[in-house]
Amino acid sequence: MRILFDQGVPLPLRQHFSGHQVETAFELGWSRLTNGELLAAAEGRFDVLVTTDKNLRHQQSLSGRKLAVLVLPTTSWPRLSAHVPGIASALASVKPGEYLELIL
């Protein structure tokens, strides 16, 4: 699976997805892209966008996209680290074009 981490997603989470290709918006030089530009750039290149931006679905039209969006509830690694199995399970189950907001 090809995964894109948006700004704010804690980098330590990356090590738990070693079987997948994980890149960050920062690494790709996409840090300054708006949400719409980021979605357009990621479409076709990635399977899932992992973000902490809970307003994304209200700001952007996600219908018709092939890119899945997984929203984490916090940027805090200490809080997320206790829920890595659940995050991994959500990542494995999210379907193309689906928007999934996790609640911990």
N, C-alpha and C positions, 0 to 999 in steps of 0.2 A: 504494500500500500504506500502511496506517495502522500506524505503529510506535510502541510505548511503550518508552522507556528506563527501566529500573529504577534505583534508587540504585546508585552504583558504576560505572555505564557511563560512560566518558569522553565528555564533551560534544563534543570535537573530532571524534568519529566522525560526529556529526550532519551536518556539512557535506558528507560523502561520499554522503549519501542525499537530495540536494536534490530529486530527482524524487518523493519520498515525503513523506507527512505524518508528522513525527516530533515527539512530545511526550515530556516527562519526568514521572515520578511527582512530582517536586518541583514542577514548574510547575502541575500539576493539584491540588496540595494533598494528595497521596496518600502523602507521605513516611512517615507514621506507621502506614500500613495494614500489617497482617500479610500474609504471602504469600497466604493464602487469601482475604483481603479484596481484595487487589490483583488477583488472578486474576478474582474475581467482578466487580470494577469494570471491568476491562479487557475482559472477555468481551462480544462484540457491538459494542464501540466501537473495538477495535483488531484487527488481523490477527495481529500478532506482538509478543510481549514479549521484549525483549532484556535479559538480566540477566547478572550474574556470580555468582549464587548457585547453586553446584553441588549444594546439598542440596535444592533446590526439589522435584525429582521424588521424593525420599524423604520429604518433609514433606507433600506435597499430592497428592491424586488428580488426575491429569491426563487420565484416560480420559473420553471423551465430550465433551471441550472442543473448541470451534472455534478457540480461540486457539492459535497456534503459539508455542513457547518456544525461543528461541535463546540458548544459554549461552556466554558468552565466558570464556576461561580465566584472564583477569587483568583488573584494573582499571587497569593501567599503559598509558597512552597511547603512550609510546615503544615498548613491545613490540607493541601492537596496530597501530600506524600502519604497520608494515612488512607487515601482513597484510590491509589494507583490501580488496584485490581478492577474497581468499578469503572474507572476511566478507560482502562484497556478494553473492558467488556463493551462499553458504549462505543468505543472506536471501532471494534470488530463488527458491531451490529448496525452501525449507521449506514444508510443506503444513499446512493447517488441522488443529489437534489434535496435530501432531507435536512431539516434544521432540528437539532437536538440540544436542549439546554439542560445541563446537569444540575441537580440540587443535592447538596451534601448534608 
